[in-house]
């Protein structure tokens, strides 16, 4: 099972395994407070795709499709996350402010729909 949580929200017991899925560490968050179990920088969208998206909701669908194409090339990382998701709760931790248009949400959809 995969859940989502912003890095700026406090960790909770029900988060299970906390996986940071961004290339950069969240600004202003101390590592000791974040309680991140695993940082998978490599599963984040490419810098080029992130720059193109620019947090523009009108580009969401195209961004999501392009990110899914990138994820198809990262099969080992995707398999590892799915395996961990079968073992228990995995919370995908992300930095973005927009909770409806972000790479962690696209990743969660990919993991759940294409599994």
C-alpha positions in Angstrom: 0.0 0.0 0.0 1.3 3.4 -1.0 0.5 6.7 0.8 1.6 10.2 0.1 2.9 12.8 2.6 4.6 16.2 2.3 8.0 16.3 3.8 6.8 19.3 5.9 4.2 17.2 7.7 5.3 15.4 10.9 6.1 11.7 10.6 3.5 9.3 12.1 3.6 5.7 13.2 1.1 4.8 10.4 3.5 6.1 7.7 5.3 2.7 7.7 8.4 2.9 5.5 9.1 6.6 4.7 10.7 7.0 1.2 11.8 10.4 0.0 11.1 10.4 -3.8 12.6 13.8 -4.7 16.1 14.6 -6.1 16.7 17.4 -3.6 16.3 17.3 0.2 13.3 19.5 1.4 14.4 23.0 2.4 14.2 23.6 6.2 13.7 20.0 7.1 16.3 18.5 9.4 17.3 14.9 8.6 16.8 13.8 12.2 13.3 15.1 12.2 12.2 13.8 8.8 12.6 10.2 9.8 13.3 9.2 6.2 14.0 5.4 5.9 15.1 5.5 2.3 16.0 8.3 -0.2 15.4 7.2 -3.8 16.6 10.2 -5.7 16.9 8.1 -8.8 13.2 7.4 -9.1 12.4 11.2 -9.3 11.6 12.6 -12.7 14.6 13.9 -14.7 15.7 17.5 -14.2 14.7 18.3 -17.8 11.1 17.0 -17.3 10.8 18.7 -13.9 12.0 22.0 -15.5 9.6 21.7 -18.4 6.6 20.9 -16.1 7.4 24.0 -14.0 4.6 23.1 -11.5 2.1 24.2 -14.2 -1.2 22.3 -13.7 -2.1 22.7 -17.4 0.9 20.5 -18.2 -0.1 17.8 -15.6 -1.3 15.1 -18.0 1.6 15.4 -20.4 4.0 15.5 -17.4 2.5 12.4 -15.9 2.7 10.5 -19.2 6.3 11.5 -19.8 7.3 10.6 -16.2 5.7 7.2 -16.6 7.8 6.7 -19.7 10.9 7.5 -17.6 9.7 5.1 -14.9 9.4 2.3 -17.4 13.2 2.7 -17.8 13.8 2.4 -14.1 12.3 -1.1 -13.6 14.6 -2.2 -10.8 13.7 0.7 -8.6 10.0 0.3 -9.4 10.1 -3.4 -8.6 11.8 -2.6 -5.3 9.1 -0.1 -4.3 6.4 -2.5 -5.3 8.0 -5.3 -3.3 8.1 -3.0 -0.2 4.5 -2.0 -0.8 3.4 -5.6 -0.7 5.2 -6.0 2.6 3.4 -3.1 4.3 2.6 0.6 4.2 5.1 2.8 2.2 4.7 6.5 2.4 6.1 8.4 -0.6 7.4 11.6 0.9 7.7 14.7 -1.4 8.5 18.4 -1.2 5.9 19.9 -3.6 3.3 22.3 -2.3 0.7 21.3 -4.8 -0.9 18.1 -3.5 -2.8 17.4 -6.7 0.0 17.8 -9.3 3.3 16.4 -8.2 5.7 13.7 -9.1 5.0 11.6 -6.0 1.3 11.4 -6.9 2.2 10.3 -10.5 4.6 7.7 -9.0 1.9 6.4 -6.7 -0.5 6.1 -9.6 2.1 4.3 -11.7 2.9 1.9 -8.8 -0.7 1.1 -8.2 -2.1 0.9 -11.7 0.8 -0.8 -13.5 1.5 -3.4 -10.8 
